[in-house]
Amino acid sequence: MNATEPRHLAGLDLLRCLAIFIVVLFHYPRPDGHETYRMLANFGWTGVELFFVLSGFLIGTQLLEPVSRGEAPALKRFYLRRSLRILPPYLLVLALYLFLPAWSELPVETPAWRFLTFTQNFGLRRNGFSHAWSLCVEEHFYLVLPLTVLALRGRIRAPHLLLGAVGLMGAGMLLRAGLWQRHFSMFGPDDAGWRGYDTLLYYPTYARLDGLTCGVVLAALRVFRPAAWERWTHGARAGGMALVGLACLGGVLWLNEEYFRNLAHTMLAFPLTSVGYAALLVAMAGPTASRVCARVPGVRMFAVLSFTVYLTHKAVQHGVRVALEPYGLDTFHPVTLLGGAVAVLLASLALHHGVERPALKWRSRLETRLVHEPSPQAATR
């Protein structure tokens, strides 16, 4: 990494804002008679894939930077950071879902132990807090990637990494194709078949590795080939990457017409979306994009709130719709839309300031203690 390159890439804040916006759009009801909205909202599933690309890039960078210096990643510190970043707000919202039924947008059918062990995304059917499936994928990633980095550090070169990434994504395409063929040969592309598709091909970790893989490859490029990273994130090449990303996402939008109900979409949509967002990440990671995005009001704050917005938005928006429905205000009434947006913002701010920030301050104190903790050898001297 270039020594003058800022560690905080403000351009990625804008991508995080885009990701949470289209996820919220995807989860909002799509009644008949709003076809343009339905088309755009159907594309919102890609927001989670963008989060996965960002996570692969940022977590991959954290783990690979020590390797570039000839050191092993500090796993104790890594898991401390991840635990206190994710668990406090997640567990509080989970408690609301489990012990306050009025909070939930749907009845919670998934057993509590599945949420607590992050195995909810296997065999999942839509119910209360079902959108926490993506956190399961993230937790599995946090478990596997550090161990993989430890096992392969010093033993793998750039061509091997690229070959492995292409192989992993290719294997995912073939796996999805086989599962799709088997599933729809039994059920057909009706509503029941679509729900089974979610369970088999949308939520499980094995189906969602494309974005994380693309992100880790970009992290390796940034850490081990800083000169190449700088070339691709500056000037005309960054603009070219933005065009590549938009072209890939345009292809996904075109495939999205049947919304997973054909084989081509099932095979191509996930990798094409991941490559598209990875290209956009390269374009937005440059200094020009970061300078521009750093001046956009609210982008940094909304990016910081993206996790708490993700946790709370479905239940809060559902509560607003239920509260306003007796007054004749339907799902797309301006008051309902504005009230839902304000309520989600307030709930996410409360969760951020009441739980997330105190946990992060506690994490900082524990990290400081961990850094200054004497080694076992020193303790015996």
Disulfide bonds with the S-S distance in Angstrom:
none
